[in-house]
Amino acid sequence: MFKKLLVVVLPLLLAGCHTVVTPSEDTNGLKDKGTVEQNGLQLFPRSNDGDIGDVMPYFDGEYMNYFYLLNEDQQSMVGFHPWSLLRTKDYVTYEDVGVVIPYEKDAGSQDLALGTGSVIKDKNGLYHAYYTGYNGTGNTPYFEKIQHATSSDLINWTKHPEHGFYGGHNDFRDPYVLYMEETNNYWMLITTRHNNVGVLKLYTSTDLITWNYDRVFFTNDAGSYNLECPTLIKFGNYWYLSYSEQGAFRVTHYRYTNNLSSGVWQKPVDDYFDGVGVYAARLEKADDRLIYAGWQAVKQFDYDGGDFDWGGNLAVHELIQLSNGELRPCPMREVVEALNTEVHYEKHVNNEAIIKEDGEFSFSGQSDSLLFDELLERPTRMTFSLTARSLNGTFAMTFGGNNESGPLNILFDFNHDRLSFYNVALADIKNAMPQAYVPLHVMTRQTLTVTVLSEGECLSLYIADQFVLSVRMYAKTNNAFGFVGEGADVTIKNIHFYE
């Protein structure tokens, strides 16, 4: 297969350059890729029944329960988006419980479709789910209504339509409920609008049945878009408010404060964690950890040239709290621990001059490349360090090298301070817009530590102590991949692959 790469792909990437292939190196006893027993490990799980939509994580002390809106493969002629459940104890293997709260196949029902909500346990051990009942047919007073269900086991739920309530207008949804020790009552944040601006309204209750409007809790401070799928959670000495932007820049933002009663929220310079490839993320505490869970989007028409669409695979990051209260994403430690067997990938360069000592590769010419043979579909962890000796030129990770439509690229765009994903070939980037991006903070001669998690069509690239960029690439697996530089001055070293 790699012969095809040398004959077809490298001339496309590095036109006019003579190809040199390094001799097969000593594998130092590493296992061959694809030979490690992974025992059902998953990095980006998907439902057996369809795509994962808005995620509603709830930690019960044993399981992390990922409730989510199911975008069914087999669409019903009437009704859509039931609540379904994936749950895990170890964050690498998942139980697909299936539908737990169904929609109603009745055009007159408020629950013709279900929307986002949240789960809480009361003092007697009973679980309460609050969700959005949606009916856009005009057969109900308003499209959206806050609905209530209860359960003793998080799997079997009883609906209580008599407890539901409207907001007096459409666009009234995504309830998030928490218990407030200071006031000994329950709070519910609801996504809605006020004066034509997206807001979160606060409702309160003492019994989880009757809810009373309190006030506008938070008003959009960066535009007029809706603040979807909110979270309000205390972690350490800080309160965090997160929400997803129903607008042009579809990411999950956050604000924080160490004094909730002040009503003053700090907006970090970098107020999000991942790019537009992941959406509708919620935060949840699990013992002493803070977890971020959303959906990694499929693409329209299921091809790399398509735009990101609704729903996809589960995407989970751990959030690390800095001393000033800001948060940074990193891979789940269970994933790192599970992907701990180093495996061998053949390296191929087009210019032997880039090969330095101690596993270091120096990119400084006009057309340098370090490529690897086909990336497997199975869960894989890749780590490397990158040092930019200058911030000029073009340097990228390229994927889908054997694909006839051309490679896909994650560009380390030093000049624009961002890490960008392009669903076009490297030569076409100058005339294209990135499909997803996150800030990239790097100074000359600063070394970045990078972790790449890959499985199937999904990939997340973590820059340590900064950001994660998650994307979907249909041509990624079973195709060559690697690093390419054009006029860059970059060093790559400590490259390792794990299964």
C-alpha positions, 0 to 999 in steps of 0.5 A: 500500500505504501508504494501507492503513497510514494507514487501518487501522494508525495508528488502531490504534496511535494511536487518536484522533490525526489522521494527517499525512503528511510530503511526499516528501523529497529523497532526496539521490541515494539509490537506491530500496530494492530496487534494489541488486544483492546478489549472493547475500548472506545474513545468516541462511542456512538449509539447502536441506534443512531447519532448522539445528540445533546449530552446530559452527563450525570455522575451517580457515584458509580457510573458516569451516565451520559444521557443524550438526544438520539438521532435515530438511524431509522427515523420515525414517521412521527416523533423524534429525539428520545432520551437514550443512555450510555454509561461507563465506570471506566471512561473507556468501555460503555454500556449502551442502555438504549432509549430510556425516555421515549417521545410520543408518536402523537402529533397532538402530544407535547412530547412529540419530540424531546429536547435537552434537560438534566438529571438530579437526585432528591434527598430521598434517593429518587431521580428527577429528569427535567427535559424539553417537550417539543411540538412544532405542529401548532397543536400545543399552546407553545412549541416548548414546555419544561417536562418532568419524569422520575426514576428509582434506577436512572433507566426506567422513568415515569413521566409526570405531564401534570408537572410541566410548565410553559414559559409563555412563548416559544424558545423556552428549553434546556432546563438545568437543575441543581440543589443550592445548599445556601438557600436550601432550594433547587434552581433551574436555569432555562434557555430562553430570550428577553428583549430579543437577546439570549438569556438564562432565566432562573426558576426556583423550587422547594419540592422539585414539582412547583417552579417559580420564576425568579429573575434573568440570571445571565444575559448574553455578553457577546451577542444576541444568540441563544445560550443553549445547554447551560451548566451551573456547577461549583468546582473547588472555589469557583462557580462555572457557567457554561453554554453553547452558542447557537450562532455562527461560531458553534462552540461551548463557552464558559464564565466563572466567579468565586462569588456567585451572589455578586452576579459578576462573571469573569470572561477568560480571554480564551472562553472555550475549550474545543472547536466547532467540531464538538457542540452542546457540551455540558460539565459534570463533576465526578468526585474530584474531577470536572468532565466535559461531554458533548457530541463530535459532529458528523458531516453533511452527506458523510463526506469530508467536503461537507459542513458539520451537521447535527449529532455524531459521536460522544466526545469527552475531555477532562478539565483541569482547573488553574489557580486563577480559576480558568480551565484547560482541557486534557485527555481523560487519564483512563484513556491514556492509561488504557492506550499504554502499549507502544506500537511501531509505525514505519517512517518515510521522509522525502529528504534525509537531511531532516533526520537528526539524532535521538529521533528528532526531525528538523523541517526547514526546507521548502518541501519537507515531509515525514509520513507514516504508513496507514493509520488504523481505524482502532483506538490509537494514541500518538504523542510528540513534541514540537518546537518552532524555531521561527514562526514563518512558513507552513507546517501541518499534520496531514491525513488521508494521504492515499485518498483520491480526493487529496489530504486533509490538514491540521495547520499549526498556523503560527502567524495567526495564532491558531490551530486550524483544520482544513478539509482541503489539500495543503496547496489549497489552504491559502484560498480556503477558510478553516472548517474548525480552529482554536487559538494556539499560543506559541512563542519562538523556540517554545516546545509544545507537547501534543497528544492525538487521539484517533478512532475511526472517523474521529480525532482530537488533538490536544495541545498541553495546557492550551486547547483541544481541536476535535474533527471528523475525517472520513478519509483519515483511517487506512490512509497515510498521514504525517507531517509536512512543512513548506518554508517552516523552521520546526523540529518534531521529536519524541514521536510515539504511538500507543494502542 
